[in-house]
Amino acid sequence: MDAASRAGPVSAAGRAPFILVVRSSDGDVAARLRKAGALFVLDPGLARACGA
C-alpha cells in the first residue's frame, strides 16, 4: 500500500490485499508503479474484474 500510494492516490482495494487501484491524471503512473515493484498494471477501468 505504501509503495502504491507513492506512485499515485489509491482509490480502491481489491478482494485480495495485493490488488490496489491507483488513479492519476499523470500518464506516468504505470511506470512509477512498476518502479515501485508492481508485477501487473492494468487500466483502472478494468479494475471491476478484480473486485475493486
ROLUM-524646 format. One line per 3 residues: number of its first residue (from 1); for each residue x, y, z negated of N, C-alpha, C, O, CB. Coordinates in steps of 0.02 Angstrom, whole numbers, plus 50000, padded with zeros to 5 digits. Atoms other than C-alpha are relative to their C-alpha. Glycine has a CB too. Layout:
REM residues N
NUM) X,Y,Z,X,Y,Z,X,Y,Z,X,Y,Z,X,Y,Z | ...
This chain:
REM residues 52
1) 50042,49941,50000,50000,50000,50000,50044,50062,50000,50030,50111,50035,49952,50000,49939 | 49956,49942,50004,50141,50119,49956,50032,50015,50067,50034,50073,50089,50053,49989,49946 | 49967,49990,49935,50233,50093,50121,49950,50024,50052,49966,50068,50092,50034,49935,50024
4) 50051,49979,49952,50072,50110,50222,49979,50072,49989,49970,50109,50037,49940,49954,49996 | 50022,49931,50014,50021,50270,50134,50053,50051,50018,50037,50110,50029,49981,50007,49927 | 49948,49954,49977,50189,50347,50177,49997,50010,50075,50021,50061,50100,50070,49974,49979
7) 50007,49995,49927,50151,50314,50362,49940,50043,50019,49940,50075,50072,49994,49931,50031 | 50061,49962,49987,49979,50395,50352,49949,49985,49947,49959,49941,49906,49972,49985,50070 | 50051,50011,50051,49821,50406,50248,49966,49931,50008,49943,49914,50062,49948,50055,50003
10) 50034,50064,50000,49750,50235,50202,49926,50014,49991,49905,50042,49941,50027,49952,49943 | 50071,49985,50003,49565,50244,50240,49957,49940,49980,49898,49949,49962,49977,50025,50067 | 50038,50059,50021,49512,50065,50200,50048,49942,49988,50106,49944,50010,49947,49981,50054
13) 49962,50062,50012,49572,49895,50142,49957,49942,50024,49896,49944,50017,50020,49992,49925 | 50036,50059,49977,49525,49727,50215,49986,49952,49943,50001,49966,49885,50039,49965,50054 | 50016,50051,50051,49467,49572,50125,50063,49971,49970,50065,49954,49911,49958,49944,50030
16) 49935,50024,50025,49647,49513,50111,50040,50061,49978,50036,50114,50009,50039,49959,50055 | 49965,49941,50028,49761,49627,50008,50054,50029,50046,50078,50084,50034,50031,49981,49935 | 49948,49976,49955,49886,49643,50151,49972,50034,50062,50011,50054,50106,50045,49943,50020
19) 50031,49967,49943,49761,49717,50275,49978,50070,49979,49937,50078,49934,49939,49960,50027 | 50016,49930,50015,49752,49907,50271,49985,50037,50064,50014,50022,50117,50058,50033,49962 | 50015,49957,49943,49677,50035,50388,50031,50068,49986,50015,50101,49937,49922,50007,50011
22) 49965,49935,50006,49788,50187,50412,49980,50041,50060,49992,50021,50117,50078,49991,49995 | 50021,49956,49945,49718,50329,50515,50042,50063,49999,50059,50090,49946,49924,50017,49995 | 49962,49938,49995,49814,50477,50579,49988,50030,50069,49983,49993,50118,50075,49988,49988
25) 50008,49967,49935,49788,50605,50716,50068,50003,50036,50071,50017,50096,49971,50071,49992 | 49933,50002,49972,49976,50593,50744,50009,49935,50039,49997,49881,50012,50054,50006,49944 | 49992,50060,49958,50012,50471,50887,50058,49957,49980,50068,49904,50010,50007,50020,50070
28) 49940,50036,50020,50169,50412,50798,49989,49953,49940,50036,49924,49915,50055,50049,49983 | 50014,50039,50061,50082,50319,50655,50019,49926,50009,50043,49896,49961,49927,50006,49982 | 49982,50071,49990,50109,50145,50732,50075,49990,49992,50096,49941,49962,49977,49977,50070
31) 49927,50005,50007,50296,50175,50743,50020,50006,49927,50064,49970,49904,50036,50054,50042 | 49985,49992,50071,50300,50234,50562,49981,49938,49961,50017,49917,49915,49965,50062,49970 | 50021,50061,50034,50203,50080,50506,50049,49943,50014,50067,49906,49968,49929,49980,50023
34) 49952,50052,49984,50321,49964,50598,50066,50011,49963,50096,49964,49938,50013,49997,50076 | 49938,49983,50035,50470,50054,50523,49994,49983,49925,50043,49965,49893,50018,50074,50009 | 50012,50015,50070,50391,50029,50351,49992,49926,49987,49986,49904,49929,49937,50037,49976
37) 50003,50072,50009,50380,49842,50383,49937,49966,50024,49928,49906,50012,50009,49985,49929 | 50062,50031,49976,50210,49813,50463,50017,49946,50051,50059,49955,50095,49954,50053,50032 | 49989,50055,49954,50205,49647,50554,49952,50003,50059,49966,49977,50113,49993,49933,49964
40) 50051,49997,49948,50048,49685,50655,49964,50066,49995,49940,50084,49941,49950,49940,49993 | 50034,49935,49998,49973,49852,50706,49949,49998,50056,49966,49979,50112,50052,50059,50009 | 50050,49997,49948,49810,49872,50800,49959,50063,49993,49961,50096,49941,49956,49940,49998
43) 50042,49941,49999,49690,50010,50845,49950,49997,49941,49919,49946,49931,49962,50007,50068 | 50045,50002,50058,49588,50060,50690,49927,49988,50018,49888,49967,49976,50006,50065,49962 | 50068,50015,49978,49428,50047,50791,49985,49926,49999,49927,49906,49996,49988,50027,50069
46) 50008,50072,50003,49457,49859,50790,50003,49972,49930,49999,49911,49920,50053,49968,50042 | 49992,50021,50069,49475,49853,50601,49940,49962,49973,49947,49923,49926,50014,50059,49956 | 50060,50036,50024,49297,49789,50579,50010,49925,50004,49982,49888,49963,49938,50020,50040
49) 49987,50072,49993,49360,49619,50638,50040,49974,49940,50039,49914,49927,50038,49986,50065 | 49961,50020,50059,49474,49618,50484,49960,50006,49936,49986,49990,49882,50063,50043,49995 | 50043,49995,50059,49329,49651,50366,50007,50066,49964,49984,50072,49908,50015,49945,49954
52) 49993,49935,50032,49375,49832,50329,49939,50042,50010,49935,50099,49986,50062,50038,50027
